[in-house]
Amino acid sequence: MAETKGTSPSAQGTQTNNRQQMQRSQRESSVTTPTLLAGSPFHLFRRMTEEMDRAFDRMFGDFAGTRAAGVGIWSPRVEAFQKGDSFVVRAELPGLKKDDVEVNVTEDAITIQGERQEEQERNEEGFFHSERSYGSFYRTVPLPDGVITDSAKASFKDGVLEIRLQAPPNEVSKGRRIEIS
């Protein structure tokens, strides 16, 4: 007579319980997936970008110069645009005088350089606090084709350096279509 081997009802119940516990723990572990990985790839990319920005700010300071003086590297904010027949470059140089800045123009670029020296002293309630920051800066702005570099003029007012050069009108720069005969 052949003997049938089977599991007892109590052993089957234990196997079922073990299987249910494994499935429950798998569900719970998928629920606790870090929120960094949740959401769209765009959310993930934005989050990574924010984290990288924070890390670079902690290591190097704000390159645009919005942090407190003396912290990190400083570089002036610069904007360049064409207005009518003039090409204009403006640089924000707070706390500097025109003698602290040098402007050089070549056929293809404008270079703004100088040195920033800032000292702050406070004497409050018996405490003396002094901070000094020094550093040089250097910015190069490429010039568009057709700009007449010999016409360059610079002015400095209220911490803003403005350089103007004569440029061809926008219509000339854009070109035109020619009919073929």
Secondary structure, DSSP 8 states (H G I E B T S, - for coil): --------HHHHHHHHHHHHHHHHHHHHHHHT--TTTSS-HHHHHHHHHHHHHHHHHHHH--TTS-S-TTSS----EEEEEEETTEEEEEEE-TT--GGGEEEEE-SSEEEEEEEEEEEEEEEETTEEEEEEEEEEEEEEEE--TT-EEEEEEEEEETTEEEEEEE---HHHHH-------
